[in-house]
Amino acid sequence: MNVLKLHELNEKQKSDVDNLVRECLKEENLERTLYLESDINYYVNMNSFYLLYNNQKLVSVLTIFQPLKDEAEISAYTLQAERKKGYFDVLLSYAEEELCGFGVKKILFVVEPESKSGIAAVKAYDTIYYKSEYLLRIDTGKIVEDRTHTDFNLKEISFDKHLDAVNLSQKIFGIELEEAYDIVDTAMESETMNCYGFYTGDNLIGICNVSYGKNSASIFGLGIQPDYQGKGYGRILLNFVLVAVKKYGLSSITLHVGSENKRAFSLYKSAGFQIQKQYDYYEYFIE
């Protein structure tokens, strides 16, 4: 048995992980793939990938996704023929050691409700149900532009508005200034992401980030300044973003929303988004 702890994966390792995950998903009729980049993690130098080999064959993988400072999401897959050999325990112990080195003690296990092996794992670790998250999707062909709101405009955040975007993100999402910088900087500097500002006149009142893939895009970090909330501006911002993304010629747009955020869930559903998948989060604290 050989375990690799890695900050990033090379192309061969990504291919091996993709093949392993694909086989595991097929076995249990699941859908959740792994994000194999570390660019969104709060601690950029954290080892986020743990690969376990048996006789030079990849048999188990665990990833850390850590967009927030004090908690990390753990996802893992093991080939069916290699289960019940303690491989997940081994990888988790390495991940716990890494997280503790950065002062992170809260873990969220991410599990599809249909995953028998995933449910067994969270039961074995005596976790506590924390929340559910829904993957929502809309086909771009169903997006209709609302042309009635001419007092607003949407445009990419320019570098002279960088600090305004950071301060607005901190105010909207209640996060620390450093974390707000990381989110905005990542979106502005990435070649596959945009950070959009929502304006009334010259006043920046909303923000939204978009990540672009080959055939679809993902929305995250959409919000309105607290003083302007409750006036329907979030619905206008969402429509502006959907229309802007539609112009890229992609087939669909996705986003994630938590079960605890009922207002956002209602907003997205009313805009035409449909539930594609449910993911359950279980809370676990490193002792």
Buried (B, 14 or more C-beta within 10 A) or exposed (E): EEBBBEEEBEEEBBEBBBEBBEEBBEBBEBEBEBEBEBEBBBBEEBBBBBBBBBEEEBBBBBBBBBBBBEBBBBBBBBBEEBBEBEBBEBBBEBBBEBBEEBEBBBBBBBBBEEBEBBBEBBEEBEBEEBBBBBBBBBBBEEBEEEEEBEEBEBEEBEEEBBEBBBBBBBBBEEBEEEBBBBBBBBBBEBEEBBBBBBBBEEEBBBBBBBBBEEEBBBBBBBBBBEEBBEEEBBBBBBBBBBBBBBEEEBEBBBBBBBBEBEEBBEBBBEBBBEEEBEBBBBBBEBE
